[in-house]
Amino acid sequence: MTPEPRRRPPAPDRDRDRRTTVFAALLLAASAAALAYVLLGGHHDPLETPDDAPSTAAWG
């Protein structure tokens, strides 16, 4: 009687783990970039200054 070959357990899903790690790293990098942008002052030139806004005084 020959012994039955042992079955290997299924291999872990390394591709899914790698995708999760890459996604987490990208999310962390985006968060760090957004935090640095806010802490360093962000956008300094307003798109519309108060001088450019139409005046309501002329309407009466």
Secondary structure, 3 states (H helix, E strand, C coil): CCCCCCCCCCCCCHHHHHHHHHHHHHHHHHHHHHHHHHHCCCCCCCCCCCCCCCCCHHHC
